[in-house]
Amino acid sequence: MPLVNNKVGDDCTASGDKALADGKALVDSLIKVVACYRHLASCVGGCTDSLQLRNELRQTREKAQNLAGDICHHLTSHLRDKSLPDGQRKEMELLWVAFSSCLELLHVDMCKVLNISGIVSLADSASLVHTGLEGCSDVAARALSLPDLNQAQTDSLPAGLESQERSTMELEISQIDRMIDDMEMKVNVLRWMVEPHGPQYADPLSSTDSASMALQSIDEEQQAPTSQPLCQRSHIFVLLLL
Amino acid sequence: MTINTLAKGGLQPEQMSCFRKMEKVLVAMQDPDMGMKMRNQRLLITVIPHAMTGHDIITWLIQKYHICEEEALHLGEMLVKYGYIYPLKEPRCLVLRPDESPYRFQTPYFWTSTRWPASELDYAIYLAKKNIRKQGELMEYEKERYSLLHKRINHTWDFVVMQAREQLRASKQRRKADRIVLECQEQAYWLINRPPPGVQNMLDWGLERPNNFSTRVPLNSDYYKSEIETSRRALGRNRVKSSVCLEGFVKYSEQYQNHDPIMQGCLPSNPWISDDIAYWMMNSEIVPVPTRLRVERWSFSFMELLSDAMGRREFMTYLEKEFSAENLHFWQACEEIRHGESSKIIEKVEDVYKNFLAPGAARWVNIDSKTMDKTLEGIKRPHRFVMDDAQMHIYFLMKKDSYPRYLKSDLYKNMLAKAVVPQETKKSVFPFMRRQRHSSPSPAQAGAQAAEEDGRAGTNSAAGSHF
């Protein structure tokens, strides 16, 4: 019996580590997608609002929801597993907390987009707010991790698209709602017991932190696929100088 | 963490109606033909479109809504203070200057909302972004709030930092001009939703803050029944058109204008100025000869006549001639019950019944049977207002019947002819002569004196008042 137990334990630990890594990767990409969604949402109703933007929003949203569904299953199943060792449980709970914050942000953004599209209609392009922005870029591409998005430029608004969009959005918002409710019901995570990671993130104002973070972001910049035709070279130099 | 849903609805306060209206104004400003005139903002090397001057905003408001400049300035101020338009030159100073200062529209995502208020999580992410972007960019109060948030939502701090970084990376995809605009937008949003210390929070509802407990009303059939009942009662209330009210008020003012001592002056002279109490003496309760103005007032309304002691006396004399004096006696007795001592009520009611209401009474008054029955019932348990219906009945009887005849009668006309119009006291020949100052006699004393010295002309210190 003990042998069997050990074996099971080993498998669990190994698979647990993998599960943790998987979960972390999923949550990281969800964070990225949510950030992009927020960025796109801040353009809705403004002068850069267009069918293309709405398409990108929709695609980003779908991706976010798929990711969310996956993470939900993943984390729920692992956290309900009573045999999960403590260390891994703590990590899972961290992911859990990050995940629910993600959902919260996504939910608010979706509600706001729905609300704005009611006030400022895309069909009436005269009412789009002149915000001073010019042209959106590949934010959505970044979200979807695609090198490029082939968008067919449609000038005219297909009939009934907006109302269809609205009903789809309302459905998705209520889906997210239910997901959040389910999460709270099924898994009991004590938030005040969750501790974030070590000193790297602890001190909000230390100079080393921000510098290191800036550097990290520069690295990522240089490694990311250069599908940034609109980004000027000079900006990268400026970043390096920081 | 609270999640607010569309489905549940009503948990979050309704969008303030002033926000909805301001949003409409914003949308109207975007019209390509009738909307705001846009200019370009030049910053060193970049040019950013869609800027407007404060002066343009005010001009547009004046033209669109046909209002004066002061009102347009106020309206524009509100648009700035609630974050629908933000200033470009001094972003922390949320003021609309009616000159060449540049402003820009806020993107709808950042419009002020009570339905999705800015959360702590959002603010933490914003501050983290600011901190990462440039070291030392956080202001003192922002640093304090950052530390506070770090303690409060510590469990999700990893997420805060990661999300901040991701948002920064997402915005790096854009051109420099767009990035500047996005930063300005976000800064303006947070200046309103988390104002620096010392700045008034525009979203604070103050005393009008909604009480959450009362809004949780179960919308069941009882609730709707009571709402229907309230509305029905409200419909049934008597309403008078405001135009009718105002007409009545104007007529009253016109009628009484000559009788008002402030508007018309009083004869012989204003006691407060001339120290001559003749005016009070001549208008005291009982005088041998009343003033003309006083007698005229008796013809304005029945209540005027009845509230003047002399008027009542005259009216009584007239009624005695007409053999209907018992009405006035009854009315006076009822007044005494209404305004008299509580201990004497029962006694007085008994008297009234004996003298006026009992069958075969000495001064039987003519009341309709319904009112009589009701009053007789009420007398069994007498209280201050038990005679009200009967009194009202007799009052209207006198008003409709005896009162108009009295006004046409010789008695009244003689009284009017006899009434005195006092002459104005001659003003002093030397205009700047100092009057001898002494404490004025109190009008209350003057009245008492006149009552005592019945018939005697009151003392006065000035010359020239004729009786």
Boltz contact constraints between the chains, C-beta under 6 A:
constraints:
  - contact:
      token1: [A, 31]
      token2: [B, 162]
      max_distance: 6.0
  - contact:
      token1: [A, 31]
      token2: [B, 163]
      max_distance: 6.0
  - contact:
      token1: [A, 31]
      token2: [B, 166]
      max_distance: 6.0
  - contact:
      token1: [A, 32]
      token2: [B, 166]
      max_distance: 6.0
  - contact:
      token1: [A, 35]
      token2: [B, 163]
      max_distance: 6.0
  - contact:
      token1: [A, 35]
      token2: [B, 166]
      max_distance: 6.0
  - contact:
      token1: [A, 35]
      token2: [B, 167]
      max_distance: 6.0
  - contact:
      token1: [A, 35]
      token2: [B, 170]
      max_distance: 6.0
  - contact:
      token1: [A, 36]
      token2: [B, 170]
      max_distance: 6.0
  - contact:
      token1: [A, 39]
      token2: [B, 170]
      max_distance: 6.0
  - contact:
      token1: [A, 41]
      token2: [B, 109]
      max_distance: 6.0
  - contact:
      token1: [A, 42]
      token2: [B, 107]
      max_distance: 6.0
  - contact:
      token1: [A, 42]
      token2: [B, 109]
      max_distance: 6.0
  - contact:
      token1: [A, 45]
      token2: [B, 108]
      max_distance: 6.0
  - contact:
      token1: [A, 46]
      token2: [B, 107]
      max_distance: 6.0
  - contact:
      token1: [A, 97]
      token2: [B, 155]
      max_distance: 6.0
  - contact:
      token1: [A, 97]
      token2: [B, 156]
      max_distance: 6.0
  - contact:
      token1: [A, 98]
      token2: [B, 159]
      max_distance: 6.0
  - contact:
      token1: [A, 101]
      token2: [B, 156]
      max_distance: 6.0
  - contact:
      token1: [A, 101]
      token2: [B, 159]
      max_distance: 6.0
  - contact:
      token1: [A, 108]
      token2: [B, 116]
      max_distance: 6.0
  - contact:
      token1: [A, 112]
      token2: [B, 109]
      max_distance: 6.0
  - contact:
      token1: [A, 112]
      token2: [B, 116]
      max_distance: 6.0
  - contact:
      token1: [A, 116]
      token2: [B, 108]
      max_distance: 6.0
  - contact:
      token1: [A, 119]
      token2: [B, 23]
      max_distance: 6.0
  - contact:
      token1: [A, 120]
      token2: [B, 108]
      max_distance: 6.0
  - contact:
      token1: [A, 126]
      token2: [B, 31]
      max_distance: 6.0
  - contact:
      token1: [A, 126]
      token2: [B, 32]
      max_distance: 6.0
  - contact:
      token1: [A, 127]
      token2: [B, 27]
      max_distance: 6.0
  - contact:
      token1: [A, 127]
      token2: [B, 30]
      max_distance: 6.0
  - contact:
      token1: [A, 129]
      token2: [B, 30]
      max_distance: 6.0
  - contact:
      token1: [A, 129]
      token2: [B, 105]
      max_distance: 6.0
  - contact:
      token1: [A, 129]
      token2: [B, 108]
      max_distance: 6.0
  - contact:
      token1: [A, 130]
      token2: [B, 38]
      max_distance: 6.0
  - contact:
      token1: [A, 130]
      token2: [B, 50]
      max_distance: 6.0
  - contact:
      token1: [A, 130]
      token2: [B, 105]
      max_distance: 6.0
  - contact:
      token1: [A, 131]
      token2: [B, 105]
      max_distance: 6.0
  - contact:
      token1: [A, 131]
      token2: [B, 107]
      max_distance: 6.0
  - contact:
      token1: [A, 132]
      token2: [B, 48]
      max_distance: 6.0
  - contact:
      token1: [A, 132]
      token2: [B, 49]
      max_distance: 6.0
  - contact:
      token1: [A, 132]
      token2: [B, 50]
      max_distance: 6.0
  - contact:
      token1: [A, 132]
      token2: [B, 104]
      max_distance: 6.0
  - contact:
      token1: [A, 132]
      token2: [B, 181]
      max_distance: 6.0
  - contact:
      token1: [A, 133]
      token2: [B, 178]
      max_distance: 6.0
  - contact:
      token1: [A, 133]
      token2: [B, 181]
      max_distance: 6.0
  - contact:
      token1: [A, 137]
      token2: [B, 173]
      max_distance: 6.0
  - contact:
      token1: [A, 137]
      token2: [B, 174]
      max_distance: 6.0
  - contact:
      token1: [A, 138]
      token2: [B, 173]
      max_distance: 6.0
  - contact:
      token1: [A, 139]
      token2: [B, 170]
      max_distance: 6.0
  - contact:
      token1: [A, 139]
      token2: [B, 173]
      max_distance: 6.0
  - contact:
      token1: [A, 173]
      token2: [B, 6]
      max_distance: 6.0
  - contact:
      token1: [A, 174]
      token2: [B, 7]
      max_distance: 6.0
  - contact:
      token1: [A, 177]
      token2: [B, 5]
      max_distance: 6.0
  - contact:
      token1: [A, 180]
      token2: [B, 3]
      max_distance: 6.0
  - contact:
      token1: [A, 191]
      token2: [B, 155]
      max_distance: 6.0
  - contact:
      token1: [A, 194]
      token2: [B, 155]
      max_distance: 6.0
  - contact:
      token1: [A, 196]
      token2: [B, 157]
      max_distance: 6.0
  - contact:
      token1: [A, 196]
      token2: [B, 158]
      max_distance: 6.0
  - contact:
      token1: [A, 197]
      token2: [B, 158]
      max_distance: 6.0
  - contact:
      token1: [A, 201]
      token2: [B, 157]
      max_distance: 6.0
  - contact:
      token1: [A, 201]
      token2: [B, 158]
      max_distance: 6.0
  - contact:
      token1: [A, 201]
      token2: [B, 161]
      max_distance: 6.0
  - contact:
      token1: [A, 204]
      token2: [B, 146]
      max_distance: 6.0
  - contact:
      token1: [A, 204]
      token2: [B, 150]
      max_distance: 6.0
  - contact:
      token1: [A, 207]
      token2: [B, 135]
      max_distance: 6.0
  - contact:
      token1: [A, 210]
      token2: [B, 131]
      max_distance: 6.0
  - contact:
      token1: [A, 210]
      token2: [B, 132]
      max_distance: 6.0
  - contact:
      token1: [A, 210]
      token2: [B, 135]
      max_distance: 6.0
  - contact:
      token1: [A, 213]
      token2: [B, 132]
      max_distance: 6.0
  - contact:
      token1: [A, 230]
      token2: [B, 175]
      max_distance: 6.0
